[in-house]
Amino acid sequence: MGKGEWNPWRGLDEFREQMDRMVDAARQGQRPVGVPGSGYVWMPLADIVETAQALVVRVELPGIAPEQVLVEIADGALVVRGERPADCDETETAYHLLERAHGAFARRFPLPEDTDDAGISAVLREGLLTVTVPRRSAMSPLKRTLTLE
């Protein structure tokens, strides 16, 4: 255990987010990612930006080499997974604080139907994975017309 101050409320936000992911996955009939039993230990932070031409997904992966990351399209979703090896030597080192996650990770992002799977590009630079998923037809990301019934 680290030598920092103990906070009884630490981790409640992460627990709430994990529960939200589990409920969402159950509603969609999927096995949740990033929870016990799924084989994944942690979920990297991500941003998704939609433009008229593409969907851009940015995933924080500091300290992870490109060969440790797999980016694929599966069942209409973008899946990013891999593993960050532990860099701690437990034999002769006293750790005061260990907050960085290590082990297997995964994120799954459902894709819109109008994406062009063949034109997807991915770049991992300075710990930021940027995946660009082009659209088959340009559209306004902020304006959508819905037909009311």
LINWOJO-V717774 format. One record per pair of residues at least 4 apart in sequence whose ideal C-beta (glycine too) atoms are under 6 Angstrom apart, sorted by the first residue. I is the first residue (numbers start at 1). J is the second residue. Records with the same first field share a line. If there is no record, write none. Layout:
I = J + J
This chain:
2 = 96 + 97
3 = 96
4 = 97
11 = 15
21 = 32
22 = 32 + 35
25 = 30 + 32
31 = 38
32 = 38
33 = 38 + 40 + 106 + 108
34 = 40 + 43
40 = 104 + 105 + 106
41 = 103 + 104
42 = 101 + 105
43 = 107
44 = 59 + 60 + 61 + 105
45 = 60
46 = 59 + 107
47 = 58
48 = 57
49 = 56
50 = 55 + 141
51 = 141
52 = 138 + 139 + 140 + 141
53 = 138
54 = 132 + 133 + 134
55 = 133
56 = 132
57 = 109 + 131
58 = 128 + 130
59 = 80 + 129
61 = 127 + 129
62 = 127
64 = 68 + 84
66 = 124
68 = 82 + 83
69 = 82
70 = 81 + 82
71 = 80 + 122
72 = 79
73 = 117
74 = 79
76 = 111
77 = 108 + 109 + 110 + 111
78 = 109 + 111
79 = 108
80 = 107
81 = 106
83 = 104
84 = 102
86 = 102
89 = 93
111 = 115
114 = 135 + 136
115 = 133
116 = 134 + 136
119 = 134
120 = 133
121 = 132
122 = 131
123 = 130
124 = 129
